[in-house]
Amino acid sequence: MRLELNGKIISEHPDEVVIASALQQMANKGDVLALRRPPADFIQAQGTTSQGFTLNVYEDAEGISFASHPRRLDGSTVAGVMARFAEGSGDWRSEIGSTKWQSGDKQQEKAQRVGNIPGVIGLIALAVFGIPFVAWATLAGTIGGSTPLTWGDTWKGLVAIVLLSAYVSWIELFFQTIRPSLAERLGKRLRTEVQGSTEAYDMGMWVAPDGTPMNRVLVFFIDVGITIAGVAVPLALPAVVLFVLFNK
């Protein structure tokens, strides 16, 4: 059993006093205190002493994960839970009441239910660009000395707007659903948690705070590759179509 603060080992045999002391050092929002039990079980606290902490647990043997609920816990409570976990006590969850834990799957389902409706941003983009264009195409030639649009120009404009809206919908799907799912799969493969960074300089980029230095580098480059592929490659199709249309 080892205790790590932001990836650095601070104790190989932590007790409640050591854990409580480590929690007192957590002053930044992105700080993570992890208690790892080989080969892959872990419990980690994230948060600050002033704003409270959240707890996430993964038990590899059972293939299950838990998250504390309600979301914010005080330091003494967190230290107690983590100490019971370190002792191998089977009642570590009862430290805050067994009803105050949610399984990772249920938490993810809840987040998906209250999240944005799939494609809504694309529909908004379609309305934002489409309505003004249709109005312009309808009124062109009737206001001042403006030149009316031909059917060919109108058709090309509508195709461009539909393709742009479709790309916006894809970006929404990629960042809300596909990319988080890939991060979860990568974390299971590397046997560590992969999460989005909360630091200002790399906000949203994948990080593995509990992983080895090699895993952290690997996660970074995989994320860069996936993001480029997910953003740039799908842009190629509408770009080619628009290039052909407007160069006829």
Order of alpha helices (4+ residues) and beta strands (2+ residues): beta-beta-alpha-beta-beta-beta-beta-alpha-beta-alpha-alpha-alpha-alpha-beta-beta-alpha
